[in-house]
């Protein structure tokens, strides 16, 4: 059965080939014309969409608290790696009432889970006197990937990376994670009280930026 199907397919292809040769590529030209006409509307639609998005840049303005008291979420319990929070329905970062970073939302739900930032791994910005250095926080240490930076002479405040959600905002408000001094990270662990605040993720991503 399979041999018959293969034979029939081969005969059809060979017939089309000979017809195309004897008609001076007439069949190929016909197929080209049909497919070109069929694809033209799609090309016009693609071009129109590209022009639209190039001319209409969307700027997203983020208002955190809208001049009103933010919603306070109840901390149910705290463990070594994180904390359980009631009615944590969306992803984002968690801060305390003083505005200091507590951690990252790992699980949402009626009882959500927040990983403490000092138990996570994520990029940071070290703001020295005359430069900003990109680093990576992991296990109470900060690694500097740039080999041109003399780590033993680097000192500055450590902030959540400006490329992470709310990173630039927290930095501008002076909310730091600690101090990097001559190769050592002096960590600033915030107090976890009975209430916390959620800053919702505005990137649209379901994945956490930290591990």
Secondary structure, DSSP 8 states (H G I E B T S, - for coil): -HHHHHHHHHHHHHHHHHHHHHTTSHHHHHHHHHHHHHHHHHHHHHHHHHHHHHH--------SSTTS----EEEEEE-SSEEEEEEE-S-EEEE-TTS-EEEEEEE-EEEEEEEEGGGSEEEEEEE-SS-EEEEEEETTEEE---TTS-GGG-EEEEEE-TTSTTHHHHHHTT--SEEEETTEEEE------SEEEEEE--S---S-S--
